[in-house]
Amino acid sequence: MPEYFPNVDDYKDLHYSFIRLSQNGQRLTVTLNRPEKRNAFTPLMIHELAYVMQGANSDETTKVVVLQAEGPVFCAGMDLKLFNGEIEEEIPVKFKAEGLTMALALRQLIKPLVAVVEGPVIAGGFLIINECSLVLAEESVWFRLPEIEIGLFPFQVLERLIEIVGERKALYWCLTGQKIEIEEALSTNLISRIFVKEEKERVLNEILSKMEAAETGILSTAITVTKKIKMIPADDRAAYLKSVLDEFSRKR
């Protein structure tokens, strides 16, 4: 995976503008923290997330990363005023990197990334959940891609959404902008599991306990292989997976 920053050893010690970190055992929780703007992401938020994900990759104390959000909306997509240049935002030197997008910032993580969604996911917010290993959503949550209503189209979202739910369903959501209710999200694999509010911690602990009990090496290998396998020709995949198994067995 690419490294965007020369040194991220201090990633847990920094003050971030738009995210918040907490460590509980081997679980790192990252909270989107721009609730007054419905957690609409800015270039700085993307760069902060990229910094943290790179840090988590090399952090032996972290086995799994949980991604959640402050406030009633999980993420309303990108802050269009910033991305259109109507408002300027300064990115500190420490967080500057070339070629970053929200998808790339999260995709570099080679450990399980579990989204806990307790509010609507709108527009570019799909870029976040699309990159997660698992998506757990509270029963009242809904999803929507409304870009077409303002003369735009979620081209970046399509990259992974087609893989997750299929071309026809992805295009239907993008072309109609219809609200996606929680049951449809589950049946199309957009999310992994539904939970009721009172059961959030129990469900999260139940799911994460297996990962936290596993060796870090198997978790990293599993996530890396899952990301890489899609880029390997179908006829070569069996041989590649056999080589990964052999290499992993030798290291044990």
C-alpha positions in Angstrom: 0.0 0.0 0.0 1.2 3.6 -0.7 2.6 5.7 2.1 1.6 9.4 1.7 3.5 10.8 4.7 7.2 10.3 5.7 6.5 9.6 9.4 3.3 9.0 11.2 4.5 7.7 14.6 2.8 10.6 16.4 -0.6 10.0 14.9 -2.3 9.3 18.2 -0.8 12.4 19.9 -2.0 15.0 17.4 -4.9 17.4 17.5 -7.1 17.0 14.5 -9.6 19.5 13.2 -12.3 17.2 11.9 -11.7 13.7 13.5 -11.3 12.4 17.0 -9.4 9.3 18.1 -9.8 6.9 21.0 -8.1 3.6 21.8 -9.7 0.8 23.7 -7.5 -2.3 23.9 -6.6 -3.3 20.4 -9.5 -1.3 18.9 -8.9 2.2 17.5 -12.1 4.3 17.1 -12.0 7.2 14.6 -15.0 9.6 14.9 -15.9 12.0 12.1 -16.2 15.3 14.1 -17.9 18.0 12.0 -21.5 17.6 13.1 -22.4 21.2 12.5 -21.8 20.6 8.8 -23.4 17.1 8.9 -19.8 15.7 8.7 -19.4 16.8 5.1 -15.8 16.1 4.4 -13.2 18.6 3.3 -9.7 18.1 1.8 -8.3 18.5 5.3 -10.6 15.8 6.7 -9.4 13.5 4.0 -5.8 14.2 4.7 -6.3 13.7 8.5 -8.0 10.4 7.8 -5.1 9.3 5.5 -2.6 10.2 8.2 -4.4 8.1 10.8 -4.9 5.1 8.5 -1.2 5.1 7.6 -0.4 5.3 11.3 -2.7 2.4 12.2 -1.1 0.2 9.6 2.2 0.2 11.4 0.7 0.4 15.0 1.1 -3.0 16.7 -1.3 -2.0 19.4 -4.2 -1.8 16.9 -5.9 -4.7 15.2 -9.1 -3.2 14.0 -10.3 0.3 13.3 -13.9 1.4 14.0 -15.2 4.4 12.0 -18.2 6.3 13.4 -19.6 9.8 13.3 -20.6 12.6 15.8 -24.1 14.0 15.4 -27.3 12.9 13.7 -25.8 12.5 10.1 -23.1 10.0 9.4 -21.8 11.9 6.4 -23.5 14.2 3.9 -20.7 13.9 1.3 -18.1 16.4 0.3 -18.4 20.1 1.2 -19.1 21.5 -2.2 -18.2 25.1 -1.3 -14.6 24.0 -0.4 -14.1 21.6 -3.3 -15.5 24.3 -5.7 -13.0 26.9 -4.3 -15.7 29.1 -2.9 -14.1 28.8 0.5 -10.4 28.4 1.1 -9.0 25.8 3.6 -5.4 25.6 4.7 -3.9 22.1 5.0 -1.1 22.1 7.6 2.3 21.0 6.3 2.2 17.8 8.4 -0.9 16.6 6.6 0.0 17.6 3.0 0.2 14.8 0.5 -0.3 14.4 -3.2 -3.1 12.7 -5.0 -5.3 11.9 -2.0 -9.1 11.2 -2.3 -11.4 9.9 0.4 -11.4 6.5 -1.2 -7.6 6.3 -1.3 -7.2 7.7 2.2 -9.2 4.8 3.6 -8.2 2.1 1.1 -4.6 2.1 2.3 -5.6 0.5 5.6 -4.6 -3.1 5.7 -6.5 -3.9 8.9 -10.3 -4.4 9.3 -12.2 -1.1 9.0 -15.6 -1.4 10.5 -18.1 1.4 10.0 -20.8 2.0 12.7 -23.5 4.0 11.1 -26.1 5.7 13.2 -27.3 8.4 10.8 -28.0 9.0 7.1 -25.3 8.4 4.5 -25.7 10.9 1.7 -23.9 11.5 -1.6 -20.1 11.2 -1.2 -20.6 9.6 2.2 -20.9 6.4 0.2 -17.1 6.8 -0.5 -16.5 6.1 3.2 -18.7 3.1 3.7 -17.6 1.6 0.3 -14.1 1.3 1.6 -15.0 -0.4 4.9 -14.6 -4.1 5.5 -17.9 -4.3 7.4 -20.7 -1.8 7.7 -23.0 -2.0 10.8 -26.1 0.3 10.6 -28.7 1.3 13.1 -32.2 0.3 12.0 -33.5 3.8 11.3 -30.6 4.7 9.0 -31.2 5.5 5.3 -28.9 6.1 2.3 -29.2 8.4 -0.7 -27.3 9.6 -3.8 -29.1 12.8 -4.8 -26.4 14.4 -7.0 -28.4 14.1 -10.2 -30.9 16.6 -8.8 -28.3 19.3 -8.8 -26.8 18.5 -12.1 -24.0 16.3 -10.8 -23.3 12.6 -10.8 -21.5 10.4 -8.2 -18.8 9.1 -10.5 -16.3 8.4 -7.8 -18.8 6.5 -5.8 -19.5 4.2 -8.8 -16.0 2.7 -8.7 -16.7 0.6 -5.7 -20.5 0.7 -5.6 -20.7 -1.4 -8.8 -18.5 -4.1 -7.2 -20.6 -4.1 -4.0 -24.2 -4.0 -5.3 -23.9 -4.7 -9.0 -24.1 -2.3 -12.0 -27.8 -2.2 -12.5 -28.7 -1.5 -8.8 -25.8 1.1 -8.6 -27.0 2.9 -11.7 -30.6 2.9 -10.5 -29.7 4.6 -7.2 -27.5 7.1 -9.0 -30.0 7.9 -11.8 -33.1 8.2 -9.6 -31.6 9.6 -6.4 -34.2 7.5 -4.5 -33.9 7.0 -0.7 -32.5 3.6 0.1 -34.1 2.1 3.2 -32.2 -0.1 5.6 -33.7 -3.5 4.5 -32.7 -2.8 0.9 -29.2 -1.7 2.0 -28.8 -5.1 3.7 -30.3 -7.2 0.9 -28.0 -5.6 -1.6 -24.8 -5.9 0.5 -24.4 -2.2 0.9 -24.3 -2.9 4.7 -23.3 -6.0 6.6 -25.7 -6.0 9.6 -28.5 -4.0 11.2 -28.6 -3.3 14.9 -31.1 -1.6 17.2 -29.8 1.4 19.2 -29.9 -0.4 22.5 -27.9 -3.3 21.2 -25.1 -1.3 19.5 -22.3 -2.1 22.0 -23.3 -5.8 22.3 -23.4 -6.3 18.5 -20.1 -4.4 18.0 -18.3 -6.3 20.7 -19.7 -9.6 19.4 -18.3 -8.9 15.9 -15.0 -7.4 16.9 -14.1 -10.0 19.5 -13.2 -12.5 16.9 -10.9 -10.1 15.1 -9.3 -8.9 18.3 -8.5 -12.5 19.3 -6.9 -13.2 15.9 -3.2 -12.7 15.1 -2.4 -9.3 13.5 -0.7 -11.1 10.7 -3.7 -13.0 9.6 -5.9 -9.9 9.7 -3.5 -7.8 7.6 -3.0 -10.7 5.1 -6.7 -11.2 4.8 -7.4 -7.5 4.1 -4.5 -7.2 1.7 -5.5 -10.3 -0.3 -9.1 -9.1 -0.4 -8.0 -5.8 -1.9 -5.5 -7.3 -4.3 -7.4 -10.3 -5.7 -9.7 -8.0 -7.8 -6.7 -6.8 -9.8 -5.5 -10.4 -10.6 -6.8 -12.1 -13.8 -9.3 -14.8 -12.9 -7.2 -17.6 -14.3 -4.3 -16.6 -12.0 -6.2 -16.2 -8.7 -6.1 -19.8 -7.5 -2.3 -19.9 -7.9 -1.9 -16.5 -6.2 -4.1 -17.6 -3.2 -2.1 -20.8 -2.9 1.2 -18.8 -2.8 -0.3 -16.6 -0.1 -1.3 -19.6 2.0 2.1 -21.2 1.5 3.9 -18.0 2.5 1.7 -17.5 5.6 2.2 -21.1 6.7 6.0 -20.8 6.5 5.9 -17.7 8.7 3.8 -19.4 11.5 
